[in-house]
Amino acid sequence: MMRSGLLAMFMALTVLASGSAPAASLDVDHERLSRSLAQLASDAKLGTYAAAEIARAQAALDVLKESGRGKKRAHLLYLAERRVDIAWATAQVADFENQLANLRQEHSRLQLAAARKEAEQARRELDQQRLLAQIRAEEAERAAEEARLQGEQQTAAAREEAEQARRLADAQAQEAALARKEAELAGAAADALRARLNNLRATRGAQGMQMTLDDVAFASGQSKLLPEAKEPLAKLVEFVRQEPDKQIRIEGHTDSTGSANANQVLSQRRAEAVRDALVAAGIDPARMTVVGLGAERPVAPNDTAEGRARNRRVDVILQDKQ
């Protein structure tokens, strides 16, 4: 049912794209990524494993489609490609995990069958010993029969052992492939994080020139700056050094998720963390004012994940001295 819904969504988007924006059909990159994502969504097996990532990738493609030929296009294309790659990788990892679980279940079943076979063999051998004790006259014939049966059983056991070894090797290969995919997925996520952090630039706001550090510089729900924020912080330091006569206002902001008190505390602590980083870089703390505003001043609606992400930020604003 989920896969049918995704296919319907892709078909509807394709019709809308062809009817409302003829120029979009000329966008080779967008069409290439859309075909790749549609192929994943229509896959009877893989398409059911990564619905959330497929939706995120489609959202990135929508943003790319609306970007036109502006300066941000290359960055948006890069993000869209990574989103499509992540959707594929997520589906393939889930598929590998499912296959591995099936292999482990089969391995357990084979072990149980082998144990039952060994118990049955022990029972037969005990019966043979009783028969040999009762009928000495058949000793030679039964001894030969026992040898024949034992040979067959040993051959079967050897075949079974070889088959188990092969299946175990296959399972280990699947585990190795899964580990590689997980590493690739982690690398893609790290690349996307670095790209987002390094896209820091000065803009003119209502209060003056400012730079905005978004929430990926912090761990979720935390106020400690991540190591990946080193380069963006260097840009912030250079930004405030260019205007040594300006006051520095550092505002922490959150989205509307959670209580107002918790949001205010988190925004204040994140703003203070940025201030401490600037002080450590040699910026005069007397120039700085730090305030946590919580969710009071959103720059985007809080009813979407993208809007909430934009609202979670720290603004560093240069102002004239009062």
C-alpha positions as CSV (number, residue, x, y, z in Angstrom):
1,M,0.0,0.0,0.0
2,M,2.9,2.4,0.9
3,R,4.6,1.6,-2.4
4,S,1.4,2.3,-4.4
5,G,1.0,5.6,-2.6
6,L,4.6,6.6,-3.5
7,L,4.0,5.7,-7.2
8,A,0.8,7.7,-7.3
9,M,2.7,10.7,-5.8
10,F,5.5,10.4,-8.4
11,M,3.0,10.1,-11.3
12,A,1.1,13.2,-10.1
13,L,4.3,15.2,-9.7
14,T,5.3,14.2,-13.2
15,V,2.0,15.3,-14.7
16,L,2.2,18.6,-12.9
17,A,5.7,19.2,-14.0
18,S,4.9,18.5,-17.7
19,G,1.8,20.7,-17.6
20,S,2.8,23.7,-15.6
21,A,6.5,24.2,-16.4
22,P,7.5,23.0,-19.9
23,A,11.0,24.2,-19.3
24,A,11.5,21.7,-16.5
25,S,11.5,18.9,-19.0
26,L,14.8,20.3,-20.3
27,D,16.5,20.0,-16.9
28,V,18.5,16.8,-17.5
29,D,19.8,16.6,-13.9
30,H,16.3,16.9,-12.4
31,E,14.9,14.3,-14.8
32,R,17.8,11.9,-14.1
33,L,17.4,12.1,-10.4
34,S,13.6,11.9,-10.7
35,R,13.9,8.7,-12.8
36,S,16.3,7.2,-10.2
37,L,14.0,8.0,-7.4
38,A,10.9,6.7,-9.3
39,Q,12.8,3.5,-10.0
40,L,13.5,3.0,-6.3
41,A,9.9,3.8,-5.3
42,S,8.5,1.4,-7.9
43,D,10.8,-1.5,-6.8
44,A,8.5,-4.2,-5.4
45,K,11.0,-4.9,-2.6
46,L,13.3,-1.9,-2.1
47,G,10.5,0.7,-2.5
48,T,8.9,-0.4,0.8
49,Y,12.1,0.1,2.9
50,A,12.8,3.8,2.6
51,A,9.5,5.7,2.4
52,A,10.8,8.6,4.6
53,E,14.0,9.0,2.7
54,I,12.2,8.8,-0.6
55,A,9.9,11.6,0.6
56,R,13.0,13.7,1.7
57,A,14.7,13.1,-1.7
58,Q,11.5,14.2,-3.5
59,A,11.4,17.3,-1.4
60,A,15.0,18.1,-2.4
61,L,14.1,17.6,-6.0
62,D,11.2,19.9,-5.7
63,V,13.5,22.6,-4.3
64,L,15.9,22.0,-7.1
65,K,13.2,22.3,-9.7
66,E,12.1,25.7,-8.3
67,S,15.6,27.0,-8.1
68,G,15.9,27.9,-11.8
69,R,19.4,28.8,-12.9
70,G,20.5,30.8,-9.8
71,K,23.7,30.7,-7.9
72,K,22.3,28.2,-5.4
73,R,21.5,25.6,-8.1
74,A,24.8,23.7,-7.9
75,H,24.4,23.4,-4.1
76,L,20.8,22.3,-4.4
77,L,21.7,19.8,-7.1
78,Y,24.4,18.4,-4.9
79,L,21.9,18.1,-2.0
80,A,19.3,16.4,-4.2
81,E,21.8,13.9,-5.5
82,R,22.9,13.1,-2.0
83,R,19.2,12.7,-0.9
84,V,18.6,10.2,-3.8
85,D,21.8,8.3,-2.9
86,I,20.8,8.2,0.7
87,A,17.3,6.9,-0.2
88,W,18.8,4.1,-2.3
89,A,21.4,3.2,0.4
90,T,18.7,3.2,3.1
91,A,16.6,0.8,1.1
92,Q,19.5,-1.5,0.2
93,V,20.7,-1.6,3.9
94,A,17.2,-2.6,5.0
95,D,17.1,-5.2,2.3
96,F,20.5,-6.6,3.4
97,E,19.3,-6.7,7.0
98,N,16.2,-8.6,6.0
99,Q,18.2,-11.1,4.0
100,L,20.7,-11.5,6.9
101,A,17.8,-12.2,9.4
102,N,16.4,-14.9,7.0
103,L,19.9,-16.5,6.7
104,R,20.2,-16.6,10.5
105,Q,16.8,-18.2,10.9
106,E,17.7,-20.8,8.3
107,H,21.0,-21.5,10.0
108,S,19.2,-22.1,13.3
109,R,16.8,-24.5,11.6
110,L,19.6,-26.4,10.1
111,Q,21.3,-26.7,13.5
112,L,18.1,-28.1,15.0
113,A,17.7,-30.6,12.2
114,A,21.3,-31.8,12.7
115,A,20.7,-32.3,16.4
116,R,17.6,-34.4,15.7
117,K,19.5,-36.4,13.2
118,E,22.3,-37.1,15.7
119,A,19.7,-38.2,18.3
120,E,18.0,-40.5,15.9
121,Q,21.4,-42.0,15.0
122,A,22.1,-42.7,18.6
123,R,18.8,-44.4,19.0
124,R,19.4,-46.6,16.0
125,E,22.8,-47.6,17.3
126,L,21.3,-48.6,20.7
127,D,18.7,-50.8,18.9
128,Q,21.5,-52.4,16.8
129,Q,23.4,-53.2,20.0
130,R,20.4,-54.9,21.5
131,L,19.7,-56.9,18.4
132,L,23.3,-58.0,18.2
133,A,23.1,-59.2,21.9
134,Q,20.0,-61.2,21.1
135,I,20.9,-62.7,17.8
136,R,24.6,-63.6,17.6
137,A,24.0,-65.6,14.4
138,E,23.3,-62.4,12.5
139,E,26.3,-60.6,13.8
140,A,28.4,-60.5,10.6
141,E,25.5,-59.4,8.4
142,R,24.3,-56.7,10.8
143,A,27.9,-55.5,11.3
144,A,28.2,-55.0,7.5
145,E,24.8,-53.3,7.3
146,E,25.8,-51.0,10.2
147,A,29.1,-50.1,8.4
148,R,27.1,-49.3,5.2
149,L,24.6,-47.1,7.1
150,Q,27.4,-45.3,9.0
151,G,29.1,-44.6,5.7
152,E,26.0,-43.1,4.2
153,Q,25.4,-41.0,7.3
154,Q,28.9,-39.7,7.4
155,T,28.6,-38.7,3.7
156,A,25.3,-36.9,4.4
157,A,26.8,-35.3,7.4
158,A,29.8,-34.1,5.4
159,R,27.5,-32.7,2.7
160,E,25.4,-31.0,5.4
161,E,28.5,-29.5,7.0
162,A,29.8,-28.2,3.7
163,E,26.4,-26.6,2.9
164,Q,26.3,-24.9,6.3
165,A,29.8,-23.6,5.8
166,R,28.7,-22.2,2.4
167,R,25.7,-20.5,3.9
168,L,27.8,-19.1,6.7
169,A,30.2,-17.6,4.2
170,D,27.3,-16.1,2.3
171,A,26.0,-14.5,5.6
172,Q,29.4,-13.1,6.4
173,A,29.6,-11.6,2.9
174,Q,26.2,-10.0,3.4
175,E,27.3,-8.6,6.7
176,A,30.4,-7.1,5.1
177,A,28.3,-5.5,2.3
178,L,26.0,-4.1,5.0
179,A,28.9,-2.6,6.9
180,R,30.2,-1.0,3.6
181,K,26.8,0.5,2.9
182,E,26.5,1.8,6.4
183,A,29.9,3.5,6.1
184,E,28.9,5.0,2.7
185,L,25.6,6.3,4.2
186,A,27.5,7.8,7.2
187,G,30.0,9.5,4.8
188,A,27.2,11.0,2.7
189,A,25.5,12.4,5.8
190,A,28.8,13.9,7.0
191,D,29.4,15.5,3.6
192,A,25.9,17.0,3.7
193,L,26.5,18.3,7.2
194,R,29.8,20.0,6.2
195,A,28.3,21.5,3.1
196,R,25.4,23.0,5.2
197,L,27.8,24.4,7.8
198,N,30.2,25.9,5.3
199,N,27.4,27.8,3.4
200,L,27.6,30.6,5.9
201,R,27.5,34.2,4.6
202,A,26.7,37.7,5.8
203,T,23.3,39.2,5.0
204,R,21.6,42.5,5.8
205,G,18.7,42.1,8.3
206,A,16.4,44.5,10.0
207,Q,18.9,45.1,12.8
208,G,22.0,45.3,10.6
209,M,24.5,43.0,8.9
210,Q,24.3,39.5,10.3
211,M,25.5,35.9,10.0
212,T,23.3,33.0,10.9
213,L,24.6,29.7,12.3
214,D,22.0,27.0,12.0
215,D,21.3,24.2,14.4
216,V,23.5,21.6,12.7
217,A,26.4,23.2,14.5
218,F,25.0,21.6,17.7
219,A,24.0,18.1,18.7
220,S,20.2,17.6,18.9
221,G,18.8,19.3,22.0
222,Q,22.4,20.3,23.2
223,S,24.2,23.6,23.5
224,K,27.7,22.4,22.9
225,L,29.2,23.3,19.5
226,L,30.2,20.3,17.4
227,P,33.8,20.0,16.0
228,E,32.2,20.4,12.5
229,A,31.4,24.0,13.4
230,K,35.1,25.1,13.5
231,E,35.1,26.5,9.9
232,P,31.8,28.4,10.2
233,L,33.0,29.9,13.5
234,A,36.2,31.1,11.8
235,K,33.9,32.9,9.3
236,L,32.0,34.5,12.2
237,V,35.2,35.7,13.8
238,E,36.4,37.3,10.6
239,F,32.9,38.8,10.1
240,V,32.9,40.6,13.5
241,R,36.6,41.6,13.2
242,Q,35.9,43.5,10.0
243,E,33.7,46.0,12.0
244,P,35.7,46.6,15.3
245,D,33.5,49.6,16.2
246,K,30.3,47.7,16.0
247,Q,28.4,46.1,18.9
248,I,27.7,42.4,18.5
249,R,24.3,41.1,19.4
250,I,24.0,37.3,19.6
251,E,20.5,35.9,19.4
252,G,19.6,32.3,20.1
253,H,16.3,31.0,18.5
254,T,14.4,27.7,18.5
255,D,11.3,26.3,16.7
256,S,8.0,26.0,18.6
257,T,8.5,22.3,19.5
258,G,8.5,21.8,23.3
259,S,7.8,24.2,26.2
260,A,8.4,27.9,26.0
261,N,10.7,27.7,29.0
262,A,12.8,24.9,27.7
263,N,13.1,26.6,24.3
264,Q,14.2,29.9,26.0
265,V,16.9,28.1,28.1
266,L,18.2,26.1,25.1
267,S,18.4,29.3,22.8
268,Q,20.2,31.2,25.6
269,R,22.8,28.5,26.1
270,R,23.5,28.1,22.4
271,A,23.9,31.9,22.1
272,E,26.3,31.8,25.0
273,A,28.3,29.0,23.4
274,V,28.8,31.1,20.3
275,R,29.8,34.1,22.5
276,D,32.3,31.9,24.3
277,A,33.8,30.8,21.0
278,L,34.2,34.4,19.8
279,V,35.8,35.4,23.1
280,A,38.2,32.4,22.8
281,A,39.1,33.7,19.3
282,G,40.1,37.1,20.8
283,I,36.9,39.1,20.3
284,D,36.3,41.6,23.1
285,P,33.4,40.3,25.3
286,A,32.5,44.0,26.1
287,R,31.2,44.3,22.6
288,M,28.7,41.5,23.0
289,T,25.1,41.2,24.1
290,V,23.7,37.7,24.4
291,V,19.9,36.9,24.4
292,G,17.9,33.7,24.1
293,L,14.5,34.4,22.4
294,G,13.2,30.8,22.2
295,A,10.5,30.5,19.5
296,E,9.4,34.2,19.6
297,R,10.9,35.3,16.3
298,P,10.5,32.6,13.6
299,V,11.8,33.2,10.1
300,A,9.7,30.4,8.6
301,P,6.4,28.6,9.5
302,N,6.8,25.9,12.2
303,D,4.3,23.5,10.6
304,T,7.0,21.9,8.3
305,A,10.3,20.2,9.1
306,E,12.1,22.6,6.8
307,G,10.6,25.6,8.5
308,R,11.4,24.3,12.0
309,A,15.0,23.7,10.9
310,R,15.3,27.3,9.6
311,N,14.0,28.6,12.9
312,R,16.6,26.7,15.0
313,R,19.5,29.1,14.6
314,V,21.9,31.6,16.3
315,D,22.0,35.1,14.7
316,V,25.2,37.2,15.1
317,I,24.3,40.8,14.3
318,L,26.6,43.9,14.0
319,Q,25.0,47.1,15.4
320,D,26.1,50.7,15.9
321,K,27.0,51.5,19.4
322,Q,24.3,53.2,21.4
